[in-house]
Amino acid sequence: MSSARLEAHAVILAGGRGTRFWPRSRTRTPKQLLNIVGDTTMLQQTVARLAPLFPPSRTWVVTNAEQAAAVRAQVPRTARAHVLSEPTGRNTAAAIGLAAIHLIHESHSGDALMAVLPADHYIAHAQRYRRIVRAALAAADAPGTLVVLGIPPTRAETGFGYIERGARAKSGSLPIYAVRQFTEKPSAARARHYVASGRYDWNAGMFFWRASTFLSQLKQFLPATHDALLALAKTIGTSRYRAALERIYPRLENISVDYAVLEPATRPRAAARALVIPAKVAWSDIGSWAAIYELLAKQSGENIAAGKMIALDSAGNFLWSPHKFIAAVGIRDLVVVETPDALLICPRERSQDVAKIVKWLEAHKRRELL
């Protein structure tokens, strides 16, 4: 599969709640477990896209306790033993660390390559994507190397992290660059500057490294989390593991891998080497109902609906009510999403604010709607 010496494993992060996809996305059935785009779920699409590179025996999923049963039902049978359940969410640095200690425990060589990938992203050009993943794994086989895929930006987006490319690091059919710096979620003015410069890519959260390399970064930048994970690792495969996980995991630092490892790894005198591979693969994080509309609409002003509909003097709407006939009259640029117990109506341009509805429901203890 890869020219890398170490065995490579896919580690799929599937613990998010997808609050901007309420009312379809709920605590037990979040975005990645729904058929947001297409007939299969986002998780199933991710596993299928990776299947030519990683057999089920080398496919891992990190999720949370509420979603673990549903995740196991959606992955191949031989991958179900590799569904790792967090007793509580501690962000991506801890989730990747949990996978790393399991990989090292299971590996015959005492180390393994990790392809760390989100469960809920859309990638249209799957074959080209797999070619890039192979190149990333080959580069990540070198000890102390961190590899990230960069998405060429199409707009000055403030909700993504950015990667500044430095000098070209390797020659070959695919360009690989040194990373000059990672910057998380810049201001609008800075994002416009980044896009105009042509030197920056979006950080889509797709990472490649040795498990040992990642743990060494944790030891340097999050030593308490590193030491706690090593203590947990001693119990893997024993009857003490579950109790140790419940005791240790909530104490891990709650921080993303971007802030915990990637940003400090590019500071002067950092021990790691960070590389970026630009990946033009028609990627979308599908971060809101508006993003789905933009993905599905073939032309400006098209109405997108689940099921049958008639639209009179209506344009630019996303209408999801798969079990009812939809009649739209004189409406424009709306998102309407119906479930048996809730109805969402908002302008498309305000679809990011759906997460605020979830916060309101939490504050008012409307658990039946969460």
C-alpha positions as CSV (number, residue, x, y, z in Angstrom):
1,M,0.0,0.0,0.0
2,S,2.7,2.4,0.9
3,S,6.5,2.6,0.6
4,A,6.7,3.5,4.3
5,R,8.5,0.9,6.4
6,L,6.1,1.1,9.3
7,E,2.5,-0.3,9.1
8,A,0.0,2.5,8.4
9,H,-3.3,2.9,10.2
10,A,-6.2,5.2,9.7
11,V,-7.4,7.0,12.8
12,I,-10.8,8.6,12.2
13,L,-12.0,11.3,14.6
14,A,-15.7,11.0,15.1
15,G,-16.5,12.5,18.4
16,G,-18.1,15.9,17.4
17,R,-21.7,16.9,18.0
18,G,-22.4,18.8,14.7
19,T,-24.5,21.4,16.5
20,R,-24.9,23.5,13.3
21,F,-26.9,20.6,11.8
22,W,-29.7,20.7,14.4
23,P,-32.4,19.6,14.3
24,R,-31.2,16.5,12.4
25,S,-27.9,16.3,14.3
26,R,-28.4,15.2,18.0
27,T,-26.2,14.0,20.8
28,R,-26.6,10.3,19.8
29,T,-26.9,10.9,16.1
30,P,-24.5,13.7,15.2
31,K,-23.5,14.9,11.7
32,Q,-21.0,12.2,11.0
33,L,-23.6,9.5,11.6
34,L,-26.1,11.0,9.2
35,N,-26.5,10.9,5.5
36,I,-26.0,14.6,5.2
37,V,-24.7,14.3,1.5
38,G,-25.6,11.1,-0.4
39,D,-27.3,7.9,0.7
40,T,-24.6,6.8,3.2
41,T,-23.4,8.5,6.4
42,M,-20.4,10.8,6.5
43,L,-18.5,8.2,8.6
44,Q,-19.4,5.4,6.1
45,Q,-18.2,7.6,3.2
46,T,-14.9,8.3,5.0
47,V,-14.3,4.6,5.7
48,A,-15.2,3.7,2.1
49,R,-12.9,6.4,0.7
50,L,-10.0,5.0,2.7
51,A,-10.7,1.3,2.2
52,P,-8.3,0.9,-0.8
53,L,-5.5,2.1,1.5
54,F,-6.4,0.8,5.0
55,P,-8.2,-2.6,5.5
56,P,-10.7,-2.7,8.4
57,S,-8.0,-4.3,10.6
58,R,-6.0,-1.1,10.4
59,T,-9.0,1.3,10.7
60,W,-9.6,3.0,14.0
61,V,-12.4,5.4,15.1
62,V,-12.2,7.6,18.2
63,T,-15.6,8.7,19.4
64,N,-17.5,9.3,22.7
65,A,-19.5,7.1,25.0
66,E,-22.9,8.4,23.7
67,Q,-22.1,7.6,20.1
68,A,-19.9,4.5,20.4
69,A,-22.7,1.9,19.8
70,A,-23.9,3.8,16.7
71,V,-20.3,4.1,15.4
72,R,-19.7,0.3,15.8
73,A,-22.9,-0.4,13.8
74,Q,-21.6,1.7,10.9
75,V,-18.0,0.4,10.5
76,P,-17.0,-3.0,9.1
77,R,-17.3,-5.9,11.6
78,T,-13.5,-6.4,11.8
79,A,-13.0,-2.7,12.7
80,R,-15.4,-2.7,15.6
81,A,-12.8,-3.7,18.1
82,H,-10.9,-0.6,17.1
83,V,-13.6,1.8,18.1
84,L,-12.1,3.7,21.0
85,S,-14.7,5.4,23.3
86,E,-13.8,8.5,25.3
87,P,-15.6,8.7,28.6
88,T,-15.7,12.5,28.2
89,G,-14.6,14.8,25.4
90,R,-11.1,16.2,25.9
91,N,-10.5,17.6,22.4
92,T,-8.3,16.4,19.6
93,A,-4.9,16.3,21.3
94,A,-6.2,13.7,23.8
95,A,-8.2,11.8,21.3
96,I,-5.1,11.3,19.0
97,G,-3.0,10.5,22.0
98,L,-5.5,7.8,23.0
99,A,-5.2,6.2,19.5
100,A,-1.4,6.5,19.6
101,I,-1.0,4.4,22.7
102,H,-3.3,1.8,21.4
103,L,-1.4,1.6,18.1
104,I,1.9,1.2,19.8
105,H,0.5,-1.5,22.1
106,E,-0.9,-3.5,19.1
107,S,2.1,-3.0,16.8
108,H,4.7,-5.8,16.5
109,S,7.4,-3.2,15.8
110,G,6.5,-1.0,18.7
111,D,5.5,1.9,16.4
112,A,3.1,2.7,13.6
113,L,2.2,5.4,11.1
114,M,-1.0,7.3,11.8
115,A,-3.2,9.0,9.3
116,V,-5.5,11.2,11.5
117,L,-8.6,12.1,9.6
118,P,-12.0,13.7,10.4
119,A,-15.1,11.6,10.0
120,D,-17.3,14.3,8.5
121,H,-15.6,15.9,5.5
122,Y,-16.6,15.7,1.9
123,I,-13.9,15.0,-0.8
124,A,-15.1,14.7,-4.4
125,H,-11.8,13.6,-6.0
126,A,-11.2,10.4,-4.0
127,Q,-8.6,8.8,-6.2
128,R,-6.4,11.9,-6.2
129,Y,-6.9,12.2,-2.4
130,R,-5.6,8.6,-1.9
131,R,-2.5,9.4,-4.0
132,I,-1.8,12.4,-1.7
133,V,-2.4,10.3,1.4
134,R,0.2,7.8,0.1
135,A,2.7,10.6,-0.3
136,A,1.9,11.9,3.1
137,L,2.5,8.5,4.8
138,A,5.8,8.1,3.0
139,A,7.0,11.5,4.2
140,A,5.7,10.9,7.7
141,D,7.7,7.7,8.1
142,A,10.8,9.8,8.9
143,P,11.1,10.1,12.7
144,G,10.2,13.5,14.1
145,T,8.2,14.5,11.0
146,L,4.7,16.0,11.1
147,V,2.8,16.1,7.8
148,V,-0.5,18.0,7.2
149,L,-2.6,18.3,4.1
150,G,-3.3,21.9,3.1
151,I,-6.5,22.9,1.2
152,P,-5.9,25.7,-1.3
153,P,-8.3,28.5,-0.1
154,T,-11.2,29.7,-2.2
155,R,-12.2,32.6,0.1
156,A,-11.0,34.6,3.1
157,E,-12.5,32.2,5.6
158,T,-12.1,33.1,9.3
159,G,-13.3,29.8,10.7
160,F,-10.4,27.7,9.5
161,G,-6.7,27.5,10.6
162,Y,-4.1,28.5,8.0
163,I,-0.8,27.0,7.1
164,E,2.0,29.2,5.7
165,R,4.2,27.3,3.2
166,G,7.9,27.7,3.3
167,A,10.5,26.3,0.9
168,R,9.8,23.3,-1.2
169,A,11.1,20.3,0.9
170,K,10.9,17.4,-1.5
171,S,10.9,17.0,-5.3
172,G,8.7,14.5,-7.1
173,S,5.3,14.3,-8.7
174,L,3.6,15.9,-5.7
175,P,5.0,19.1,-4.1
176,I,5.8,19.0,-0.4
177,Y,6.7,22.2,1.5
178,A,8.2,23.0,4.8
179,V,5.6,24.7,7.1
180,R,6.6,28.2,8.2
181,Q,3.8,28.6,10.7
182,F,0.3,27.5,11.7
183,T,-2.2,30.2,12.5
184,E,-5.6,29.4,14.0
185,K,-8.7,31.3,12.9
186,P,-7.3,34.7,11.9
187,S,-9.2,38.0,11.7
188,A,-11.1,38.8,8.4
189,A,-8.3,41.3,7.4
190,R,-5.6,38.8,8.0
191,A,-7.4,36.1,6.2
192,R,-7.8,38.3,3.1
193,H,-4.0,38.9,3.3
194,Y,-3.3,35.2,3.6
195,V,-5.4,34.3,0.5
196,A,-4.1,37.2,-1.6
197,S,-0.5,36.2,-0.8
198,G,-0.8,32.7,-2.4
199,R,1.4,31.2,0.3
200,Y,-1.3,29.9,2.6
201,D,-3.5,26.8,2.7
202,W,-6.4,25.9,4.9
203,N,-5.7,23.5,7.7
204,A,-8.4,20.8,7.2
205,G,-7.3,18.6,10.2
206,M,-5.7,15.8,8.2
207,F,-2.4,14.8,9.8
208,F,0.2,12.1,9.3
209,W,3.0,11.0,11.7
210,R,4.5,8.1,13.6
211,A,2.7,7.3,16.8
212,S,6.0,7.7,18.6
213,T,6.6,11.1,17.0
214,F,3.2,12.4,18.2
215,L,3.8,11.1,21.8
216,S,7.2,12.8,21.8
217,Q,5.5,16.1,20.9
218,L,3.0,15.6,23.7
219,K,5.9,14.9,26.1
220,Q,7.5,18.2,25.1
221,F,4.3,20.4,25.0
222,L,1.8,18.6,27.2
223,P,3.9,16.6,29.6
224,A,1.0,16.0,32.1
225,T,-1.2,14.5,29.4
226,H,1.7,12.5,28.0
227,D,2.5,10.9,31.4
228,A,-1.2,10.2,32.0
229,L,-1.6,8.5,28.7
230,L,1.5,6.3,29.4
231,A,0.0,5.3,32.7
232,L,-3.2,4.3,30.8
233,A,-1.2,2.4,28.2
234,K,0.0,0.0,30.8
235,T,-3.5,-1.2,31.4
236,I,-4.5,-1.8,27.7
237,G,-5.5,-5.4,27.2
238,T,-6.2,-6.0,30.9
239,S,-9.3,-6.0,33.1
240,R,-8.0,-2.7,34.6
241,Y,-8.3,-0.7,31.4
242,R,-11.9,0.5,31.6
243,A,-11.6,1.7,35.2
244,A,-8.2,3.4,34.4
245,L,-9.7,5.1,31.3
246,E,-12.7,6.4,33.4
247,R,-10.2,7.7,36.1
248,I,-7.4,9.1,33.9
249,Y,-9.0,10.4,30.7
250,P,-11.1,13.3,32.3
251,R,-7.8,14.7,33.8
252,L,-6.2,15.1,30.4
253,E,-5.8,18.7,29.1
254,N,-8.7,19.9,27.0
255,I,-7.0,21.4,24.0
256,S,-6.9,20.9,20.2
257,V,-3.9,19.3,18.5
258,D,-3.5,22.6,16.5
259,Y,-2.8,24.7,19.6
260,A,-1.1,21.9,21.6
261,V,1.3,20.5,19.0
262,L,1.2,22.1,15.6
263,E,1.7,25.7,16.5
264,P,4.6,25.2,18.9
265,A,6.2,22.6,16.6
266,T,7.0,25.4,14.1
267,R,8.6,27.7,16.7
268,P,12.4,28.3,16.5
269,R,14.5,25.4,17.8
270,A,11.5,23.0,17.8
271,A,12.5,19.4,17.6
272,A,10.0,18.3,15.0
273,R,9.9,19.0,11.3
274,A,6.5,20.1,9.9
275,L,5.6,19.6,6.2
276,V,2.5,20.4,4.2
277,I,1.2,18.9,1.0
278,P,-1.3,21.0,-0.9
279,A,-4.4,18.9,-1.6
280,K,-6.7,20.2,-4.4
281,V,-9.4,17.4,-4.0
282,A,-12.7,19.4,-4.0
283,W,-12.8,19.4,-0.2
284,S,-15.6,20.7,2.0
285,D,-15.9,20.5,5.8
286,I,-19.7,20.8,5.3
287,G,-19.8,23.0,8.3
288,S,-23.4,24.3,7.9
289,W,-26.7,23.8,6.1
290,A,-25.6,26.6,3.8
291,A,-22.4,24.6,2.9
292,I,-24.6,21.7,1.9
293,Y,-26.6,23.9,-0.3
294,E,-23.5,25.3,-2.0
295,L,-22.2,21.8,-2.5
296,L,-25.4,20.5,-4.1
297,A,-26.6,23.5,-6.1
298,K,-25.5,23.2,-9.7
299,Q,-26.4,26.8,-10.6
300,S,-27.1,30.1,-8.7
301,G,-30.6,30.3,-7.3
302,E,-31.4,26.6,-7.6
303,N,-33.8,25.2,-5.0
304,I,-32.5,22.1,-3.3
305,A,-35.1,19.9,-1.6
306,A,-35.4,16.4,-0.2
307,G,-38.3,14.7,-1.8
308,K,-40.8,16.2,-4.3
309,M,-41.5,19.9,-4.4
310,I,-43.0,22.8,-6.4
311,A,-41.5,26.2,-6.2
312,L,-43.3,29.4,-7.4
313,D,-41.2,32.6,-7.5
314,S,-38.8,31.0,-5.1
315,A,-35.0,30.7,-5.4
316,G,-31.9,29.7,-3.5
317,N,-33.6,27.6,-0.8
318,F,-32.5,24.5,1.0
319,L,-35.7,22.6,2.0
320,W,-35.4,19.3,3.9
321,S,-38.6,17.5,4.6
322,P,-38.2,14.1,2.9
323,H,-41.6,12.6,3.9
324,K,-43.8,15.5,2.8
325,F,-44.6,17.3,-0.5
326,I,-43.0,20.8,-0.3
327,A,-44.7,23.8,-1.8
328,A,-42.6,27.0,-1.8
329,V,-44.2,30.3,-2.8
330,G,-42.3,33.6,-2.9
331,I,-39.4,32.6,-0.6
332,R,-35.7,33.1,-1.2
333,D,-32.4,31.9,0.3
334,L,-34.0,30.1,3.2
335,V,-33.0,26.9,5.1
336,V,-35.9,24.8,6.2
337,V,-35.3,21.5,8.0
338,E,-38.0,19.4,9.5
339,T,-37.8,16.4,11.9
340,P,-40.6,14.7,13.7
341,D,-40.1,16.9,16.8
342,A,-38.6,20.2,15.5
343,L,-38.6,22.6,12.6
344,L,-35.7,24.9,11.7
345,I,-36.3,28.1,9.6
346,C,-33.5,30.5,9.0
347,P,-31.9,32.6,6.2
348,R,-29.1,30.7,4.5
349,E,-26.6,33.4,5.4
350,R,-27.4,32.8,9.1
351,S,-27.1,29.0,9.1
352,Q,-23.9,29.2,11.2
353,D,-26.0,30.6,14.0
354,V,-28.0,27.3,14.4
355,A,-25.4,26.3,17.0
356,K,-26.8,29.1,19.2
357,I,-30.1,27.3,19.2
358,V,-28.4,24.3,20.6
359,K,-26.9,26.4,23.3
360,W,-30.3,27.8,24.2
361,L,-31.8,24.4,24.4
362,E,-29.0,23.3,26.7
363,A,-29.4,26.4,28.9
364,H,-33.1,25.7,29.1
365,K,-32.7,22.0,29.8
366,R,-34.6,20.9,26.7
367,R,-32.9,17.6,26.7
368,E,-35.6,16.0,24.6
369,L,-34.5,18.2,21.7
370,L,-30.8,17.5,22.1
